[in-house]
Amino acid sequence: MRKIIEIAVSPGQAAGEKSIRAAVARSLGIQQDELSHVRLIKRSVDSRSRRVLIRLRLEAVLHEDGPYETAIRKSYLNVAGKTRVVIAGAGPAGLFAALRMIELGLKPVILERGKDVHNRKTDIALLNRKQLVDPDSNYCFGEGGAGTFSDGKLYTRSNKRGDAGRIMDTLVYHGADPDIRVDAHPHIGSDKLPAIVENIRNTILQSGGEIHFGSRVSRLVIREGRLKAFADQNGNLTEGKAFILATGHSARDIPSLFLENDLPLEFKPFALGVRVEHPQSLIDSIQYHSKTRNPFLPAASYSLVHQASGRGVFSFCMCPGGIIVPSATEDGQVVVNGMSNSRRNSPFANSGIVVTIDAADLKKYSSHGVLKGLKFQEEIEKISYLAGGSCQRAPAQRLTDFIREKISDGLPDTSYHPGITNYPVHQLFPGFITQRLQEAFLAFDRKMKGFLTSEAVVLAAESRTSSPVRIPRDPQTMAYIAIENLYPCGEGAGYAGGIVSSAMDGEAVAEAIAGKLL
Ligand SMILES: Cc1cc2nc3c(=O)[nH]c(=O)nc-3n(C[C@H](O)[C@H](O)[C@H](O)COP(=O)(O)OP(=O)(O)OC[C@H]3O[C@@H](n4cnc5c(N)ncnc54)[C@H](O)[C@@H]3O)c2cc1C
């Protein structure tokens, strides 16, 4: 007999298999030896009341002997001699498109501008230590894309664009902790992601797919309305039957490949703002209603949203126990983002706090047409670079001074490795951003008493939240509206935001191509 039950236990009880079995038996009014198996389906932290509980949804199997199957099975075919589909970009969208094509019997050929994950780590270390930005190998570019050192929060549960559960299973199959299948807020950690990306590469290569690093798609070779090949920076052509463009939202050279061929693109609303950093202990004490965190509880997080003068202001990519990282893709820009390791044990909590921006806010940039959002992002990143004063140092201000519009008298410690420069960040943005951020911070403090504190610091600029350009697709075929064998995909094309939704979009595009070619 099988029963689905829900129980709430203390954090300590939730940490042990024996104590969970005991709680399940108690809840069912049976002896523990009547339980053959207990399977965790979902786990979440409930901190709404003073006594923080862990809510568990479980399957209890009673009086059934024999094995209990939980292994994930995958069937990757040998595609060595099969129809070639060329993919630009080895981020989550490109890699998951490749894996899905292998399951369906197509051969993926990936062109990736950056390096393999091992060599990419060296460039990331140089970026942090010497502040040297390699334009092809950084926090956004290289094997695994922006997903590799991305923290790996996998919060998307929406199945609108595909099957989020399949993405989790594929990640677990390639080495992620199986807990991501049950946690309400699954997280992998930047320390674990590189090995998973490497395992995905091995699956692709062992199945007969190809991956070419150091190959930057620089031209679209179009003949009679169809894409014939991607040309790389050296003019080498890679031909295929269909092409996927999964180059992410930091590939700012991609829109020009369209515009130089008079091909249509669209402006897309996006969001931009600052990254705020608090001591993790402060966020723990607010969220868990206690001076010290129970050792069985994870570093506390938050998710905040406020409507300020008709625009959404929201927390973005919140990293408990994390660090702020330099995410620029070129010299002369400062871009901040956040990540954490699997243990989330840094003493800091950081989050983007960003304002939604649409075309009406960008009248000053209207001469740039569909690229107006991109030009605005670039300008803010350049101003942040100059305000930081040197290499990748970020301009920063105490949160309370950002509200009072006052220069800070010294800055608190930060996790941001390249360092911070005392700067009136409230002056760095146009008024429509600063004022909405100020209003939202006051509202956040009403929701989370203590959020607004001089111990917190804001850093500029959090500018790469999503793509400011969309490459329009036919909703039925998923192909680009102007070239029927080109498939824009993932975050850069404007169809996803985050690892899971980009991966799902990759799978969906692969299925659309297979439907056409097989
Ligand atoms: C520091 C950081 C933390 C993040 N944290 C999270 C998180 O916790 N959870 C989450 O869901 N999301 C997070 N994100 C966002 C997430 O990483 C992206 O949403 C996701 O990676 C987008 O996937 P993608 O495949 O569409 O594009 P990308 O991951 O951007 O991949 C694009 C790939 O294309 C390559 N490329 C670019 N131009 C070319 C070209 N011309 N030719 C060939 N290759 C090219 C790039 O090198 C890159 O490998 C984070 C991002 C960053 C930077």
The ligand as a Gaussian input file, in Angstrom:
#p B3LYP/6-31G(d) Opt

LIG

0 1
 C       26.955000      35.322000     -11.819000
 C       25.631000      34.796000     -12.328000
 C       24.757000      34.162000     -11.443000
 C       23.545000      33.636000     -11.910000
 N       22.751000      32.922000     -11.037000
 C       21.679000      32.250000     -11.506000
 C       20.952000      31.369000     -10.666000
 O       21.292000      31.165000      -9.512000
 N       19.872000      30.737000     -11.190000
 C       19.488000      30.915000     -12.495000
 O       18.482000      30.307000     -12.915000
 N       20.163000      31.753000     -13.308000
 C       21.253000      32.398000     -12.852000
 N       21.971000      33.215000     -13.696000
 C       21.476000      33.397000     -15.068000
 C       21.728000      32.150000     -15.918000
 O       23.063000      31.785000     -15.838000
 C       21.281000      32.440000     -17.344000
 O       19.911000      32.757000     -17.306000
 C       21.467000      31.239000     -18.258000
 O       22.796000      30.784000     -18.218000
 C       21.076000      31.594000     -19.698000
 O       21.291000      30.482000     -20.508000
 P       21.577000      30.595000     -22.072000
 O       22.049000      29.261000     -22.488000
 O       20.384000      31.166000     -22.736000
 O       22.736000      31.664000     -22.247000
 P       24.196000      31.714000     -21.604000
 O       24.286000      30.925000     -20.372000
 O       24.527000      33.157000     -21.532000
 O       25.112000      30.976000     -22.671000
 C       25.443000      31.536000     -23.905000
 C       26.694000      30.885000     -24.424000
 O       26.930000      31.346000     -25.755000
 C       28.300000      31.636000     -25.914000
 N       28.416000      32.632000     -26.983000
 C       28.115000      33.951000     -26.935000
 N       28.319000      34.528000     -28.128000
 C       28.739000      33.553000     -28.960000
 C       29.103000      33.525000     -30.328000
 N       29.065000      34.629000     -31.090000
 N       29.523000      32.340000     -30.862000
 C       29.593000      31.200000     -30.116000
 N       29.257000      31.180000     -28.802000
 C       28.818000      32.334000     -28.237000
 C       28.759000      32.133000     -24.572000
 O       30.152000      31.992000     -24.398000
 C       27.952000      31.234000     -23.632000
 O       28.649000      30.060000     -23.337000
 C       23.182000      33.783000     -13.268000
 C       24.045000      34.444000     -14.159000
 C       25.263000      34.943000     -13.704000
 C       26.190000      35.638000     -14.665000

